Amino acid sequence: MNDMKKFCNSINSCFSKENSPFDERNMGEIVSLLRVKSQLTQEELAQKANVSTQTIKRLEGGKEKVSDVTCREIVEALGVNISRLTKLLDD
């Protein structure tokens, strides 16, 4: 759960801090790449994660913060190993 919280905080911090380790484009790209790797459209991911397609589009476009719950739903829908991803983001 700590890794999930850390990942969600990384996503959201890029929208609130100018000097965050990841800018919003990079975080959006990460979500987009994970989605494409999972062979899902934005619509399919939104449906699988129980969020709106607009949320996925805005997140990938670097225009939207997400709650921890939404973040968890998206990550779980993508089937991502959050511990592994968090370690990659730390490197």
Summary of the structure (lengths in Angstrom):
residues: 91
radius of gyration: 11.8
end to end distance: 19.7
largest distance: 32.9
contacts: 253
relative contact order: 0.20
helix: 71%
strand: 0%
